[in-house]
Amino acid sequence: MSPQYFKKYKAYPSVDLPDRQWPNRRITQAPIWCSVDLRDGNQALSTPMNIEQKIAMFKLLVEIGFKEIEVGFPSAAQVEFDFVRTLIEKKLIPDDVTIQVLTQAREHLIIRSMESLKGAKRAVMHMYNSTSPAQREVVFGKTKDEIKAIAVEGTRMVKSLALQMSDTEIRYEYTPESFTATELEYALEISQVVIDTWQPTKERPIIINLPSTVELSTPNIYADRIEWFGRHIKPREAVIISVHTHNDRGCAVAAAELAVMGGAERVEGALFGNGERSGNMDLLTMALNLYSQGVDCKLNLSNIQHIAEVYQQCTGMDIHQRHPWAGELVYTAFSGSHQDAIHKGLKHHADHPREYWDVPYIPIEPSDIGRTYEGVIRINSQSGKGGVSYILEKEAGIQIPKWMQPDFGSTVQKISDSTGRELKPKEIHEAFDRTYLLNGNLLKKYQIVSGSSNTFLEAEVVIGGRPIAFKAEGNGPVDAFISGVAQAAGIHVAVTNYAEHALTKGADAQAIAFVEVNANGRVVYGAGCDANISAASIKAVVSAINGL
């Protein structure tokens, strides 16, 4: 692009609100959530959902806990109308759930939309008309007063038809579409005449939805607009301010959060941010953001994988691996320093339970949303010793001592470098066996005889591909073996570090031993496994020597 092209764009106007209050507020309770997956999310699909898919999505939204669900645009297509009728006639709407339908402010569309709601226990009729200068002047060729008259006449019609539907409680939502592109004072003016026409009360409030139909500013300016609007609309106690943020600038969640701080009580959005252009506000992201701050988000997100699977089946959309909270890799670390911190954090949390969750790099406990720790640490060429040891412990119960971790970590890194890919836990376990335990198994035969003060040992072992047999004496089995190796093979060995632990429990329990040895001036490492701890220790020394 030309360096001069930016000059054809102008900065978004700020709001004169020097005493703004929202920056000092905290969100302490969840807003009213309204899912628009079945309307805004559906119309954004290259292949819209059929009725069966819509029913599956509706059931998922109910399962998650949404109490307000926009189910369609019944005047736009027959399938939309039929779906609303299916929900009502098959009694698929729980008593505590309110469905919502959208309509433009046109007489025949309003009538058709109201017809779709007959028999419902309660419903929200959501009417909108475009209010921005570009929409008024270019698209419709109408003045401010003419656009305002459309909103008033549409509201009167909804009110009249609602009074005729005695079996259905009709609530009303009005949206000055393209609110973010509309002069703030005019958005207030048209909303106020709609309110005056509908005549809401505190007990039966109206919903005024103020969307960022196109996200045009930083989230703080959007919050300023919401706070300013809330200060001036009347009667405030009879109005529920709703927001519907889009993600054109990548800030939809932030804009919705700041709007709630600015006084909005209700938030519309879609699962995983589905919607036109860059998408809607992601309901799951915002809900889990609140959850991570100790706020009850009022939604059941305990099985995020199930939600993702149904969403993908119904919409045909993919979920990015790095999608906030829900992506396949968001609870995964490849970086060595991250892996080490997570490994230590998880262990400390298990050993020292506290009131609050606090593990590095993992802001919520993955199990809270149905994820597991197995995928938290994954190994590639960027991984470190801590991550490798964590995987090995989870995969095989092998707890490599800290002083041995760099040696095995280096081995795994070389394997990942040569393959050019991530290694699976099973491959890491197999690498440990190849590097250490198979060498330890080169101890072919041994017999220990304890004397009055010393230990006598007979052994057959393969060292450097050469079989060796010897008898030796020492102050213990390992010392006797080292003494025999020095005499028979000329290898002088000193054990500089040693660790052991049980691998299994019971009568046939296996033990594993780890050693760091200085063999002929070189530091090498080994491990051995056996039901007898003395044999495991000797095998570890054999493993180390054969690593020379």
Secondary structure, 3 states (H helix, E strand, C coil): CCCCHHHHCCCCCCCCCCCCCHHHCCCCCCCEEEECHHHHHHHCCCCCCCHHHHHHHHHHHHHHCCCEEEEECCCCCHHHHHHHHHHHHCCCCCCCCEEEEEEECCHHHHHHHHHHCCCCCEEEEEEEEECCHHHHHHHHCCCHHHHHHHHHHHHHHHHHHHHCCCCCEEEEEEEEECHHHCCHHHHHHHHHHHHHHHCCCCCCCEEEEEEECCCCCCHHHHHHHHHHHHHHCCCHHHEEEEEEEECCCCCHHHHHHHHHHCCCCEEEEEHHHCCCCCCECEHHHHHHHHHCCCCCCCCCCCCHHHHHHHHHHHHCCCCCCCCCCCCCCCCCECCHHHHHHHHHHHHHHHHCCCCCCCECCECCCHHHHCCCHHHCECECCCCCHHHHHHHHHHHHCCCCCHHHHHHHHHHHHHHHHHHCCCECHHHHHHHHHHHHHHHHCCEEEEEEEECCCCEEEEEEEEECCEEEEEEEEECCHHHHHHHHHHHHHCCCEEEEEEEEEECCCCCCCCEEEEEEEEECCEEEEEEEEECCHHHHHHHHHHHHHCCC
